[in-house]
Amino acid sequence: MILTDGEKILVAIGALVIILAIIANAIKDYKRMTREANKKVEQKLKDEEYIRELKKIIDKKNKELEKIVKSKKNDV
């Protein structure tokens, strides 16, 4: 089957459109995955900060309880 020049141009344009669509889709997926990864990193940082704050609170409460226990031991 022999293609005319016009048909060859149409085939080339079709192939170009398909290749550009694949590249555009890959770029879109890359951006989406990057956004998701950044969200995970941000969430991890927030969780770590929350854990540090909880640890501070727990340590403070523990010291207060130790003081209470010591004072009760001294009273007895």
Distance bins in CASP14 RR format, pairs under 12 A and 6 or more apart:
PFRMAT RR
TARGET T0000
AUTHOR 0000-0000-0000
RMODE 2
METHOD distances of the structure
MODEL  1
1 7 0 0 0 0 1 0 0 0 0 0 0
1 8 0 0 0 0 0 1 0 0 0 0 0
1 11 0 0 0 0 0 1 0 0 0 0 0
2 8 0 0 0 0 1 0 0 0 0 0 0
3 9 0 0 0 0 1 0 0 0 0 0 0
3 10 0 0 0 0 1 0 0 0 0 0 0
3 11 1 0 0 1 0 0 0 0 0 0 0
3 12 0 0 0 0 0 1 0 0 0 0 0
4 10 0 0 0 0 1 0 0 0 0 0 0
4 11 0 0 0 0 0 1 0 0 0 0 0
5 11 0 0 0 0 0 1 0 0 0 0 0
5 12 0 0 0 0 0 1 0 0 0 0 0
6 12 0 0 0 0 1 0 0 0 0 0 0
6 13 0 0 0 0 1 0 0 0 0 0 0
7 13 0 0 0 0 0 1 0 0 0 0 0
7 14 0 0 0 0 0 1 0 0 0 0 0
8 14 0 0 0 0 0 1 0 0 0 0 0
8 15 0 0 0 0 0 1 0 0 0 0 0
9 15 0 0 0 0 0 1 0 0 0 0 0
9 16 0 0 0 0 0 1 0 0 0 0 0
10 16 0 0 0 0 0 1 0 0 0 0 0
10 17 0 0 0 0 0 1 0 0 0 0 0
11 17 0 0 0 0 0 1 0 0 0 0 0
11 18 0 0 0 0 0 1 0 0 0 0 0
12 18 0 0 0 0 0 1 0 0 0 0 0
12 19 0 0 0 0 0 1 0 0 0 0 0
13 19 0 0 0 0 0 1 0 0 0 0 0
13 20 0 0 0 0 0 1 0 0 0 0 0
14 20 0 0 0 0 1 0 0 0 0 0 0
14 21 0 0 0 0 1 0 0 0 0 0 0
15 21 0 0 0 0 0 1 0 0 0 0 0
15 22 0 0 0 0 0 1 0 0 0 0 0
16 22 0 0 0 0 0 1 0 0 0 0 0
16 23 0 0 0 0 0 1 0 0 0 0 0
17 23 0 0 0 0 0 1 0 0 0 0 0
17 24 0 0 0 0 0 1 0 0 0 0 0
18 24 0 0 0 0 0 1 0 0 0 0 0
18 25 0 0 0 0 0 1 0 0 0 0 0
19 25 0 0 0 0 0 1 0 0 0 0 0
19 26 0 0 0 0 0 1 0 0 0 0 0
20 26 0 0 0 0 0 1 0 0 0 0 0
20 27 0 0 0 0 0 1 0 0 0 0 0
21 27 0 0 0 0 0 1 0 0 0 0 0
21 28 0 0 0 0 0 1 0 0 0 0 0
22 28 0 0 0 0 0 1 0 0 0 0 0
22 29 0 0 0 0 0 1 0 0 0 0 0
23 29 0 0 0 0 0 1 0 0 0 0 0
23 30 0 0 0 0 0 1 0 0 0 0 0
24 30 0 0 0 0 0 1 0 0 0 0 0
24 31 0 0 0 0 0 1 0 0 0 0 0
25 31 0 0 0 0 0 1 0 0 0 0 0
25 32 0 0 0 0 0 1 0 0 0 0 0
26 32 0 0 0 0 0 1 0 0 0 0 0
26 33 0 0 0 0 0 1 0 0 0 0 0
27 33 0 0 0 0 0 1 0 0 0 0 0
27 34 0 0 0 0 0 1 0 0 0 0 0
28 34 0 0 0 0 0 1 0 0 0 0 0
28 35 0 0 0 0 0 1 0 0 0 0 0
29 35 0 0 0 0 0 1 0 0 0 0 0
29 36 0 0 0 0 0 1 0 0 0 0 0
30 36 0 0 0 0 0 1 0 0 0 0 0
30 37 0 0 0 0 0 1 0 0 0 0 0
31 37 0 0 0 0 0 1 0 0 0 0 0
31 38 0 0 0 0 0 1 0 0 0 0 0
32 38 0 0 0 0 0 1 0 0 0 0 0
32 39 0 0 0 0 0 1 0 0 0 0 0
33 39 0 0 0 0 0 1 0 0 0 0 0
33 40 0 0 0 0 0 1 0 0 0 0 0
34 40 0 0 0 0 0 1 0 0 0 0 0
34 41 0 0 0 0 0 1 0 0 0 0 0
35 41 0 0 0 0 0 1 0 0 0 0 0
35 42 0 0 0 0 0 1 0 0 0 0 0
36 42 0 0 0 0 0 1 0 0 0 0 0
36 43 0 0 0 0 0 1 0 0 0 0 0
37 43 0 0 0 0 0 1 0 0 0 0 0
37 44 0 0 0 0 0 1 0 0 0 0 0
38 44 0 0 0 0 0 1 0 0 0 0 0
38 45 0 0 0 0 0 1 0 0 0 0 0
39 45 0 0 0 0 0 1 0 0 0 0 0
39 46 0 0 0 0 0 1 0 0 0 0 0
40 46 0 0 0 0 0 1 0 0 0 0 0
40 47 0 0 0 0 0 1 0 0 0 0 0
41 47 0 0 0 0 0 1 0 0 0 0 0
41 48 0 0 0 0 0 1 0 0 0 0 0
42 48 0 0 0 0 0 1 0 0 0 0 0
42 49 0 0 0 0 0 1 0 0 0 0 0
43 49 0 0 0 0 0 1 0 0 0 0 0
43 50 0 0 0 0 0 1 0 0 0 0 0
44 50 0 0 0 0 0 1 0 0 0 0 0
44 51 0 0 0 0 0 1 0 0 0 0 0
45 51 0 0 0 0 0 1 0 0 0 0 0
45 52 0 0 0 0 0 1 0 0 0 0 0
46 52 0 0 0 0 0 1 0 0 0 0 0
46 53 0 0 0 0 0 1 0 0 0 0 0
47 53 0 0 0 0 0 1 0 0 0 0 0
47 54 0 0 0 0 0 1 0 0 0 0 0
48 54 0 0 0 0 0 1 0 0 0 0 0
48 55 0 0 0 0 0 1 0 0 0 0 0
49 55 0 0 0 0 0 1 0 0 0 0 0
49 56 0 0 0 0 0 1 0 0 0 0 0
50 56 0 0 0 0 0 1 0 0 0 0 0
50 57 0 0 0 0 0 1 0 0 0 0 0
51 57 0 0 0 0 0 1 0 0 0 0 0
51 58 0 0 0 0 0 1 0 0 0 0 0
52 58 0 0 0 0 0 1 0 0 0 0 0
52 59 0 0 0 0 0 1 0 0 0 0 0
53 59 0 0 0 0 0 1 0 0 0 0 0
53 60 0 0 0 0 0 1 0 0 0 0 0
54 60 0 0 0 0 0 1 0 0 0 0 0
54 61 0 0 0 0 0 1 0 0 0 0 0
55 61 0 0 0 0 0 1 0 0 0 0 0
55 62 0 0 0 0 0 1 0 0 0 0 0
56 62 0 0 0 0 0 1 0 0 0 0 0
56 63 0 0 0 0 0 1 0 0 0 0 0
57 63 0 0 0 0 0 1 0 0 0 0 0
57 64 0 0 0 0 0 1 0 0 0 0 0
58 64 0 0 0 0 0 1 0 0 0 0 0
58 65 0 0 0 0 0 1 0 0 0 0 0
59 65 0 0 0 0 0 1 0 0 0 0 0
59 66 0 0 0 0 0 1 0 0 0 0 0
60 66 0 0 0 0 0 1 0 0 0 0 0
60 67 0 0 0 0 0 1 0 0 0 0 0
61 67 0 0 0 0 0 1 0 0 0 0 0
61 68 0 0 0 0 0 1 0 0 0 0 0
62 68 0 0 0 0 0 1 0 0 0 0 0
62 69 0 0 0 0 0 1 0 0 0 0 0
63 69 0 0 0 0 0 1 0 0 0 0 0
63 70 0 0 0 0 0 1 0 0 0 0 0
64 70 0 0 0 0 0 1 0 0 0 0 0
64 71 0 0 0 0 0 1 0 0 0 0 0
65 71 0 0 0 0 0 1 0 0 0 0 0
65 72 0 0 0 0 0 1 0 0 0 0 0
66 72 0 0 0 0 0 1 0 0 0 0 0
66 73 0 0 0 0 0 1 0 0 0 0 0
67 73 0 0 0 0 0 1 0 0 0 0 0
67 74 0 0 0 0 0 1 0 0 0 0 0
68 74 0 0 0 0 0 1 0 0 0 0 0
68 75 0 0 0 0 0 1 0 0 0 0 0
69 75 0 0 0 0 0 1 0 0 0 0 0
69 76 0 0 0 0 0 1 0 0 0 0 0
70 76 0 0 0 0 0 1 0 0 0 0 0
END
